[in-house]
């Protein structure tokens, strides 16, 4: 059984969860609401002075959990593969500059080639950027995505595939991000979470819910408790495996983005305490 959530000490919110807010609004409003875990999406860093962002985060007592996102390694076009490498190296610089200890990798896919070829290119890409990540003190988390994204967003679609890849890389700087939106359906999930943790690869845990019916496979995620995912059960598996990091709320929702973000933030907090 999952332990009862009593406070917000392990709550982290992704900036994209409150997409209408820029980085300043996210930091100030999360902090005011008593939430001090934050995962920063790179879109809010565009045209920003990173040292100023770091000072802002520090001034408001925010703990940066991770930077989203790197990845998108595969392509039939060698120039695009190199551009992805360059972008990931820049992401490592961004992470180091704002104090993010981890980059989440949405690994990518190219429908013009086989999944096997895309996975080879993902593995190659991670190995290329790994020395820079190690030098910067930044870890890399492979995030498996739901199979509906296999054609264009990620060729890594199960936690088993992510575990296999992390074990092949065999570095303390490369691991796995477990996002229940993408993995809740997998009947091997509990065993693979245990495997992941046993190898020291369980780096991150993301939560939201799967609406039934869902009207958009990208931007219709639900608040915890709104859908069909047994979030407390999966959280118990993660905790039983030894994970004691943040519970990261990552919700893409056109419905919620269109509402008052202050009210939405309070709904996130209430759902976290009662349904996560």
LOLO-827605 format. One record per residue (C-alpha): residue in one letter; x, y, z. Coordinates in Angstrom, 1 decimal. Layout:
{atom A,{X,Y,Z}}
...
//
This chain:
{atom X,{0.0,0.0,0.0}}
{atom X,{1.2,3.5,-0.8}}
{atom X,{2.0,5.7,2.2}}
{atom X,{-0.4,8.6,2.8}}
{atom X,{0.6,11.9,1.3}}
{atom X,{0.4,14.5,4.1}}
{atom X,{2.2,17.5,2.7}}
{atom X,{3.7,19.0,-0.4}}
{atom X,{7.3,18.3,0.5}}
{atom X,{7.6,15.8,-2.4}}
{atom X,{5.4,17.6,-4.8}}
{atom X,{7.0,18.9,-8.0}}
{atom X,{5.1,20.6,-10.8}}
{atom X,{6.3,20.8,-14.4}}
{atom X,{6.2,24.3,-15.8}}
{atom X,{4.3,23.0,-18.8}}
{atom X,{1.5,21.9,-16.5}}
{atom X,{0.7,25.6,-16.1}}
{atom X,{1.7,26.4,-19.7}}
{atom X,{0.2,30.0,-19.8}}
{atom X,{2.7,31.1,-17.1}}
{atom X,{6.3,32.0,-17.9}}
{atom X,{9.1,31.0,-15.6}}
{atom X,{8.7,34.0,-13.3}}
{atom X,{5.0,33.3,-12.8}}
{atom X,{5.6,29.6,-12.2}}
{atom X,{8.3,30.2,-9.6}}
{atom X,{6.5,32.9,-7.7}}
{atom X,{3.1,31.2,-7.8}}
{atom X,{4.4,27.7,-7.0}}
{atom X,{6.4,29.0,-4.1}}
{atom X,{3.5,31.1,-2.7}}
{atom X,{1.3,27.9,-2.9}}
{atom X,{3.8,26.0,-0.8}}
{atom X,{5.2,24.0,-3.7}}
{atom X,{9.0,24.1,-4.0}}
{atom X,{9.7,21.3,-6.4}}
{atom X,{9.9,22.4,-10.1}}
{atom X,{10.7,20.8,-13.4}}
{atom X,{11.6,23.4,-15.9}}
{atom X,{10.6,23.0,-19.5}}
{atom X,{13.1,24.5,-22.0}}
{atom X,{10.4,26.7,-23.7}}
{atom X,{10.3,29.0,-20.6}}
{atom X,{14.1,29.5,-20.9}}
{atom X,{14.0,30.9,-24.4}}
{atom X,{15.6,34.4,-24.5}}
{atom X,{16.3,34.3,-20.8}}
{atom X,{19.5,35.0,-18.9}}
{atom X,{20.1,31.6,-17.3}}
{atom X,{22.0,33.1,-14.3}}
{atom X,{19.1,35.4,-13.6}}
{atom X,{16.7,32.3,-13.8}}
{atom X,{19.0,30.5,-11.3}}
{atom X,{18.9,33.5,-9.0}}
{atom X,{15.1,33.6,-9.2}}
{atom X,{14.8,29.9,-8.4}}
{atom X,{17.2,30.3,-5.4}}
{atom X,{15.5,33.5,-4.1}}
{atom X,{12.1,31.6,-3.9}}
{atom X,{13.6,28.5,-2.4}}
{atom X,{12.8,26.3,-5.4}}
{atom X,{14.4,22.9,-5.9}}
{atom X,{14.9,22.1,-9.6}}
{atom X,{14.1,18.5,-10.1}}
{atom X,{14.8,18.2,-13.8}}
{atom X,{15.0,19.9,-17.1}}
{atom X,{12.6,18.9,-19.9}}
{atom X,{13.5,17.9,-22.4}}
{atom X,{16.3,16.4,-24.4}}
{atom X,{16.3,13.5,-26.9}}
{atom X,{14.8,13.2,-30.4}}
{atom X,{17.9,11.5,-31.6}}
{atom X,{16.7,9.4,-34.6}}
{atom X,{16.5,10.5,-38.2}}
{atom X,{17.3,9.1,-41.6}}
{atom X,{19.0,12.4,-42.2}}
{atom X,{22.5,12.6,-40.7}}
{atom X,{22.4,16.4,-40.5}}
{atom X,{19.2,16.2,-38.3}}
{atom X,{20.9,13.6,-36.1}}
{atom X,{23.8,15.9,-35.6}}
{atom X,{21.5,18.8,-34.9}}
{atom X,{19.9,16.7,-32.2}}
{atom X,{23.3,16.0,-30.6}}
{atom X,{24.1,19.7,-30.7}}
{atom X,{20.7,20.6,-29.1}}
{atom X,{21.2,18.0,-26.3}}
{atom X,{24.6,19.4,-25.6}}
{atom X,{23.0,22.8,-25.2}}
{atom X,{20.4,21.3,-22.9}}
{atom X,{23.1,20.0,-20.7}}
{atom X,{24.5,23.5,-20.5}}
{atom X,{21.1,24.9,-19.6}}
{atom X,{20.6,22.2,-17.0}}
{atom X,{23.9,23.0,-15.3}}
{atom X,{23.3,26.7,-15.5}}
{atom X,{19.9,26.6,-13.6}}
{atom X,{20.9,23.8,-11.2}}
{atom X,{18.9,21.0,-12.7}}
{atom X,{20.5,17.6,-11.8}}
{atom X,{18.6,15.7,-14.5}}
{atom X,{17.5,16.0,-18.1}}
{atom X,{14.5,14.0,-19.2}}
{atom X,{15.0,12.4,-22.6}}
{atom X,{12.0,12.0,-25.0}}
{atom X,{14.1,9.9,-27.2}}
{atom X,{12.4,10.4,-30.6}}
{atom X,{11.5,8.2,-33.6}}
{atom X,{11.5,8.5,-37.4}}
{atom X,{8.6,6.7,-39.1}}
{atom X,{10.7,6.5,-42.3}}
{atom X,{12.9,3.8,-40.7}}
{atom X,{12.4,0.8,-38.5}}
{atom X,{12.0,1.0,-34.7}}
{atom X,{15.1,-1.0,-34.3}}
{atom X,{17.1,1.5,-36.3}}
{atom X,{15.7,4.4,-34.3}}
{atom X,{16.6,2.6,-31.1}}
{atom X,{20.2,2.1,-32.3}}
{atom X,{20.4,5.9,-33.0}}
{atom X,{19.0,6.7,-29.6}}
{atom X,{21.6,4.5,-27.9}}
{atom X,{24.3,6.1,-30.1}}
{atom X,{23.1,9.6,-29.3}}
{atom X,{23.0,9.1,-25.6}}
{atom X,{26.5,7.6,-25.6}}
{atom X,{27.7,10.6,-27.5}}
{atom X,{26.4,13.2,-25.1}}
{atom X,{27.0,11.2,-21.9}}
{atom X,{30.6,12.5,-21.4}}
{atom X,{29.4,16.1,-21.5}}
{atom X,{26.6,15.2,-19.0}}
{atom X,{29.0,13.5,-16.7}}
{atom X,{31.3,16.5,-16.8}}
{atom X,{28.5,18.9,-16.0}}
{atom X,{27.2,16.7,-13.2}}
{atom X,{23.9,16.2,-15.0}}
{atom X,{22.1,12.8,-15.2}}
{atom X,{20.1,11.6,-18.2}}
{atom X,{16.7,9.9,-17.8}}
{atom X,{15.3,7.8,-20.7}}
{atom X,{11.5,8.3,-20.6}}
{atom X,{9.6,5.5,-22.3}}
{atom X,{6.5,6.8,-24.1}}
{atom X,{3.1,5.1,-24.7}}
{atom X,{3.2,3.0,-27.9}}
{atom X,{0.8,5.4,-29.6}}
{atom X,{3.9,7.7,-30.0}}
{atom X,{6.2,5.0,-31.5}}
{atom X,{6.0,6.4,-35.0}}
{atom X,{7.2,9.9,-34.3}}
{atom X,{7.9,10.8,-30.7}}
{atom X,{9.7,7.8,-29.2}}
{atom X,{10.9,4.4,-30.2}}
{atom X,{11.3,3.6,-26.5}}
{atom X,{7.8,2.5,-25.5}}
{atom X,{8.1,0.2,-22.5}}
{atom X,{9.9,0.4,-19.3}}
{atom X,{11.6,-2.9,-20.2}}
{atom X,{13.1,-1.3,-23.3}}
{atom X,{14.2,1.7,-21.2}}
{atom X,{15.8,-0.7,-18.6}}
{atom X,{17.5,-2.6,-21.4}}
{atom X,{18.9,0.6,-22.8}}
{atom X,{20.1,2.0,-19.4}}
{atom X,{21.8,-1.3,-18.6}}
{atom X,{23.5,-1.4,-22.0}}
{atom X,{24.8,2.2,-21.4}}
{atom X,{25.9,1.0,-17.9}}
{atom X,{26.6,4.4,-16.4}}
{atom X,{25.4,5.9,-13.1}}
{atom X,{24.6,9.0,-15.1}}
{atom X,{22.0,7.3,-17.3}}
{atom X,{18.7,6.0,-16.0}}
{atom X,{14.9,6.0,-16.5}}
{atom X,{12.0,8.3,-15.9}}
{atom X,{8.8,6.5,-15.0}}
{atom X,{5.7,8.4,-16.2}}
{atom X,{2.5,6.6,-15.3}}
{atom X,{0.6,8.2,-18.2}}
{atom X,{2.8,6.2,-20.6}}
{atom X,{3.2,3.0,-18.6}}
{atom X,{0.1,2.3,-16.5}}
{atom X,{-1.2,-0.3,-18.9}}
{atom X,{2.0,-2.5,-18.8}}
{atom X,{1.4,-5.8,-16.9}}
{atom X,{5.2,-6.1,-16.2}}
{atom X,{5.3,-2.6,-14.7}}
{atom X,{5.8,-3.6,-11.1}}
{atom X,{8.6,-6.1,-11.8}}
{atom X,{10.3,-3.6,-14.2}}
{atom X,{10.2,-0.8,-11.6}}
{atom X,{11.9,-3.2,-9.2}}
{atom X,{14.5,-4.1,-11.8}}
{atom X,{15.0,-0.4,-12.6}}
{atom X,{15.6,0.5,-9.0}}
{atom X,{17.8,-2.5,-8.3}}
{atom X,{20.2,-1.3,-11.0}}
{atom X,{20.2,2.3,-9.6}}
{atom X,{18.4,3.6,-12.7}}
{atom X,{15.1,4.9,-11.2}}
{atom X,{15.7,8.6,-11.6}}
{atom X,{12.2,10.2,-11.8}}
{atom X,{8.5,9.6,-11.3}}
{atom X,{5.8,11.5,-13.2}}
{atom X,{2.1,11.5,-12.4}}
{atom X,{-1.2,12.5,-13.9}}
{atom X,{-4.3,10.5,-15.0}}
{atom X,{-5.7,9.0,-18.2}}
{atom X,{-9.2,10.3,-18.9}}
{atom X,{-11.9,7.9,-20.2}}
{atom X,{-12.8,8.8,-22.8}}
{atom X,{-9.8,10.8,-23.8}}
{atom X,{-10.4,13.4,-26.5}}
{atom X,{-6.7,14.2,-27.4}}
{atom X,{-3.8,11.7,-26.9}}
{atom X,{-1.4,14.5,-26.2}}
{atom X,{-3.2,17.4,-24.5}}
{atom X,{-6.1,15.7,-22.5}}
{atom X,{-4.3,14.4,-19.5}}
{atom X,{-6.3,14.4,-16.3}}
{atom X,{-5.8,15.5,-12.7}}
{atom X,{-4.9,12.7,-10.4}}
{atom X,{-8.2,10.9,-9.6}}
{atom X,{-10.0,11.9,-12.7}}
{atom X,{-9.2,8.9,-14.8}}
{atom X,{-8.6,5.2,-14.7}}
{atom X,{-5.0,5.0,-13.5}}
{atom X,{-4.4,3.5,-10.0}}
{atom X,{-1.9,6.1,-9.1}}
{atom X,{-1.5,5.2,-5.4}}
{atom X,{-0.8,1.6,-6.3}}
{atom X,{1.9,2.5,-8.8}}
{atom X,{3.4,5.0,-6.4}}
{atom X,{3.6,2.2,-3.8}}
{atom X,{5.6,0.1,-6.2}}
{atom X,{8.0,3.0,-6.8}}
{atom X,{8.4,3.7,-3.1}}
{atom X,{8.7,0.0,-2.2}}
{atom X,{11.5,-0.2,-4.8}}
{atom X,{13.3,2.5,-2.7}}
{atom X,{12.6,5.7,-4.7}}
{atom X,{12.2,8.7,-2.4}}
{atom X,{12.3,11.5,-4.9}}
{atom X,{9.6,13.9,-6.0}}
{atom X,{6.2,13.1,-7.4}}
{atom X,{6.2,15.2,-10.5}}
{atom X,{2.9,16.5,-11.8}}
{atom X,{3.0,16.6,-15.5}}
{atom X,{-0.3,17.4,-17.1}}
{atom X,{-0.8,18.5,-20.7}}
{atom X,{-4.4,19.8,-20.9}}
{atom X,{-6.0,22.3,-23.3}}
{atom X,{-9.0,22.2,-20.9}}
{atom X,{-7.0,23.3,-17.8}}
{atom X,{-4.7,25.7,-19.7}}
{atom X,{-7.8,27.6,-20.7}}
{atom X,{-8.8,28.1,-17.0}}
{atom X,{-7.6,30.4,-14.3}}
{atom X,{-4.1,29.0,-13.5}}
{atom X,{-4.3,30.0,-9.8}}
{atom X,{-7.5,28.0,-9.4}}
{atom X,{-5.9,25.1,-11.4}}
{atom X,{-2.9,25.1,-9.1}}
{atom X,{-5.1,24.7,-6.1}}
{atom X,{-6.9,21.8,-7.8}}
{atom X,{-3.5,20.2,-8.4}}
{atom X,{-2.6,20.5,-4.7}}
{atom X,{-6.0,19.0,-3.6}}
{atom X,{-5.8,16.1,-6.1}}
{atom X,{-2.2,15.4,-5.0}}
{atom X,{-3.2,15.1,-1.3}}
{atom X,{-6.2,13.0,-1.9}}
{atom X,{-5.8,11.0,-5.1}}
{atom X,{-2.1,10.5,-5.6}}
//
